Each structure stands twice: as C-alpha cells, then as structure tokens.
C-alpha cells in the first residue's frame, strides 16, 4: 500500500545478502526468512492478505502508522513515523496454539501489540499475553491493546482475552464524545477512543474514520482503484490507542510497558461525566478512565505508580477491584505486596 510501504518493519537478522530467501533461520528465533513478519495460519514468511476477507489489518495499520508527508493523496497515521510488524492470524479455523505463537512472536520485536480481533479465552493465550506484558521489549514489557467489541453490551471477564487485566482494553466513542452505540462497555474497559457511531449504521455515519484499505476489489472499498475506506468500530479506537502508545514510547524508550499504559490512562479526558460520573479512581463502566488524549499523554509526567501503596504488610492490604492491575507488582521483583480479594458468587470454574 502506498501509505504503508515505507513503514513496514524489516527484521535485520533475516535481511540482506540473500537471507530473505535462503531457507535458514538466520536470527535463531524459530522462523525461517521472517524478514517482514510471519503468517501463522499459512506458516510462511508472507503475512500479506490472502483470503477475500483479509482486509482488517491493512485498515488498522493505516490508523496507526500510515506514513506522514510521503507524497500520497491519502492519510497520516497517529504514529506515522513508527514501523509496524505484520503478523497474519486470520483464517477459517485459527487454533489457540497459533494465537499463542503469534503473540510470543510479536513480543520479540514490537513495543506495542495491537489486537483488533476476537481472542479466544484459552489458558495458553493468557500466559502468552502475560509473558509479553512482563518480559516483552527485552524485559521492559509490551503495551498490549485490544478492542473490546461491537455488540453494544455489558462485558465481563470470561468471554474473550480482550477483557484480561493484562490487556489495555479499548472501547469506542462517536464525535459527540459519548460511547458509540455499538461499543461494548463494562468492568474491563480501560479507555475509549474515536470509533464512529454518530449514526445508527456503518454507512451514513458521519463520524467514521478514513483509513488505508486493501487494494483491489477485496477491500472494504470494492472499487478496484480504491486504496482507502471509511470505517467505524472499536477496532479503530484500539488502533488509535496503540498509535498513541507507540508515540509515548518513541518519546521515552526507557519507560516500561506498564508505565506507558498508566500514562495513557491518567491523561484521558473525562468525557460525558454528567451522564456517567467517574469514581474516586477517575473511572466508569462506559468510558474507563476516559477518552484518549494523545497530546496529553506525550506531555504528561509519569504518575504515582499504584493507588494501593503502601501495601507492604497484611495490615496495609487494600481490596483489589475486579480486574485491576497492580502496576508496581508486575513491574518489579523486589517489591512484596499484600492484597485483599473478596470473592462473591464464586463458582467452581
């Protein structure tokens, strides 16, 4: 795509001198010739779209990293000078193992992992997400952004891995600065970002987002010459959150993934506070910590780590809220924390 080509990540360990096609695992990461990413469904080094339905990733990449001032008539992504790693995890029947391998692979290279798709709630996938969060980015930890969904329903924690505490769970707003009519909400939401939804459909909606599209008739824009399309959905909101995370890391690469996540959450705008008041943490079930503010995130100093501190003894242990991360606990092996967990309505599973 003319707006994406310049920002494709190149794996230097598998590039140059014929290493792109020598059939060897030159960088020793378990994948042969993965110089531009990997297809975990077809099991090869070409993650480009293949099936007629393979178009979502191209559009999300545009919102994140479409190149800035590159001479095209198109768009500029929020993090338009960052690179993106292509990982194809798309097909009729994707296994939990394929998902797990894709997450582990992305964590080798990526600062931010963006998943705008249903993620199966399998144990090995949760373990992969936890590993990326704690040990990705050479030990600094990846920021893992995931779209919550487009069914307009209250969500809990057992339906898919996008609701996991390890994930920055993103829902959507329209240009009225209210939750999009289709956007899922509930305890898992960490923040919201523009997703469209000012109308009651995805066609006449005036707050849709304009982004890159798969070329040819298999894109959202079925015009063979159309390289761009108007879209709405929490996938779009998630792409913008991932782009903002990439910008924050670009400004300060020494930040841990959890520090970046905390900056994004605490720099949000408290939209629609009259209709949906925010609690003492600055959170509500419709908007999480509020609507993403990229500029505020870039200019914000690192906030206090953890609202639960001090928690260094049983006497100081505070009750952890449902699904909430203790940032200090996950970022340091030298800090011992005590917490109180109250379980209601317990079930054997």
Long-range contacts (C-beta under 8 A, 24 or more apart in sequence): 1-58, 1-62, 1-212, 1-214, 1-215, 1-227, 2-70, 2-72, 2-74, 2-227, 3-62, 3-66, 3-67, 3-70, 3-72, 3-74, 3-75, 3-77, 3-212, 3-227, 4-58, 4-61, 4-62, 4-65, 4-66, 4-67, 4-84, 4-212, 5-67, 6-67, 6-70, 7-65, 7-66, 7-67, 7-77, 7-80, 7-81, 7-82, 7-83, 7-84, 8-36, 8-83, 8-84, 8-86, 9-36, 9-37, 9-83, 9-84, 9-85, 9-86, 9-109, 10-35, 10-36, 10-83, 11-35, 11-36, 11-37, 11-109, 29-105, 29-108, 31-105, 36-86, 37-85, 37-86, 37-87, 37-88, 38-87, 38-88, 38-102, 38-105, 39-88, 40-87, 40-88, 40-89, 40-94, 40-98, 40-99, 40-101, 40-102, 40-105, 41-88, 41-89, 41-90, 41-91, 41-94, 41-98, 42-88, 42-91, 47-86, 47-87, 47-88, 48-86, 48-88, 49-88, 49-214, 49-218, 50-88, 51-90, 51-91, 52-218, 53-90, 53-218, 54-88, 54-90, 54-214, 54-218, 55-213, 55-214, 55-218, 55-219, 55-220, 56-90, 56-116, 56-117, 56-235, 57-86, 57-88, 57-90, 58-212, 58-213, 58-214, 58-219, 59-211, 59-212, 59-213, 59-214, 59-220, 59-229, 59-231, 60-114, 60-116, 60-211, 60-235, 60-236, 60-238, 60-239, 61-86, 61-212, 61-239, 62-211, 62-212, 62-213, 62-228, 63-209, 63-211, 63-236, 63-239, 63-240, 63-243, 64-114, 64-239, 64-240, 64-242, 64-243, 64-246, 65-243, 65-246, 66-211, 66-212, 74-212, 74-227, 74-228, 75-210, 75-211, 75-212, 75-228, 77-243, 78-240, 78-243, 78-244, 78-247, 78-294, 79-243, 79-244, 79-246, 79-247, 79-250, 81-250, 82-243, 82-246, 82-247, 82-250, 85-109, 85-110, 89-117, 96-120, 96-122, 96-124, 96-125, 97-124, 99-125, 99-128, 100-124, 100-125, 100-127, 100-128, 103-128, 103-129, 103-131, 103-132, 104-128, 104-131, 104-132, 106-132, 106-142, 107-131, 107-132, 107-135, 107-136, 107-137, 107-142, 108-136, 110-136, 110-137, 110-142, 111-137, 111-142, 111-143, 111-245, 111-246, 111-249, 111-253, 111-257, 112-142, 112-143, 112-144, 112-145, 112-242, 112-245, 112-246, 112-249, 113-142, 113-143, 113-144, 113-145, 113-242, 114-145, 114-146, 114-238, 114-239, 114-242, 115-144, 115-145, 115-146, 115-147, 115-162, 115-167, 115-238, 116-146, 116-147, 116-233, 116-234, 116-235, 116-236, 116-238, 116-239, 117-147, 117-235, 118-149, 118-160, 118-162, 119-146, 119-160, 119-161, 119-162, 120-160, 120-161, 121-158, 121-159, 121-160, 121-161, 122-161, 125-161, 126-161, 126-164, 126-166, 129-161, 129-164, 129-166, 129-167, 130-166, 133-166, 133-257, 133-258, 133-330, 134-330, 136-257, 137-257, 140-254, 140-255, 140-256, 140-257, 141-256, 141-257, 141-258, 141-330, 141-331, 142-257, 143-168, 143-242, 143-245, 143-249, 143-257, 143-260, 143-261, 143-264, 144-168, 144-257, 145-170, 145-238, 145-241, 145-242, 145-245, 146-170, 146-238, 147-171, 147-233, 147-234, 147-235, 147-237, 147-238, 148-183, 148-184, 148-185, 148-188, 148-189, 148-234, 149-183, 149-184, 149-234, 150-182, 150-183, 150-184, 150-233, 150-234, 150-235, 151-182, 151-184, 152-181, 152-182, 152-183, 152-184, 153-184, 153-185, 154-184, 154-185, 154-186, 154-285, 155-184, 155-185, 155-186, 155-187, 155-188, 155-189, 156-186, 156-187, 156-188, 157-187, 157-188, 157-322, 157-323, 162-188, 163-188, 163-323, 164-188, 165-323, 165-324, 165-325, 166-325, 168-241, 168-245, 168-261, 168-264, 168-265, 169-288, 170-234, 170-237, 170-238, 170-241, 171-195, 171-234, 171-237, 171-287, 171-288, 172-196, 172-197, 172-232, 172-233, 172-234, 172-236, 172-237, 173-197, 173-237, 173-271, 173-287, 173-291, 174-198, 174-205, 174-207, 175-206, 175-207, 176-207, 177-271, 177-272, 177-291, 178-271, 178-272, 178-275, 179-272, 179-286, 179-287, 180-232, 180-234, 182-232, 182-233, 182-234, 183-234, 183-237, 184-234, 185-285, 185-286, 186-285, 187-285, 187-322, 187-323, 188-323, 189-285, 189-286, 189-287, 189-288, 190-261, 190-265, 190-288, 190-289, 191-241, 191-264, 191-265, 191-268, 191-287, 191-288, 191-289, 191-290, 191-291, 191-292, 192-237, 192-271, 192-286, 192-287, 192-288, 192-290, 192-291, 192-292, 193-236, 193-237, 193-238, 193-240, 193-241, 193-244, 193-291, 193-292, 194-236, 194-237, 194-240, 194-291, 194-292, 195-232, 195-233, 195-234, 195-235, 195-236, 195-237, 196-231, 196-232, 196-233, 196-236, 197-232, 202-231, 202-232, 202-233, 205-232, 207-232, 208-232, 209-236, 211-236, 237-292, 240-292, 240-294, 241-292, 243-294, 244-292, 244-294, 244-297, 247-294, 247-297, 247-298, 248-297, 248-298, 251-298, 255-302, 256-331, 258-325, 258-327, 258-330, 258-331, 259-302, 259-327, 259-331, 261-327, 262-302, 262-303, 262-305, 262-327, 263-297, 263-300, 263-302, 263-303, 264-292, 264-297, 265-289, 266-300, 266-303, 267-293, 267-296, 267-297, 267-300, 268-292, 268-293, 268-296, 269-293, 269-296, 281-307, 281-321, 305-331, 308-337, 308-339, 311-337, 311-338, 311-339, 312-336, 312-337, 312-338, 313-338, 314-338
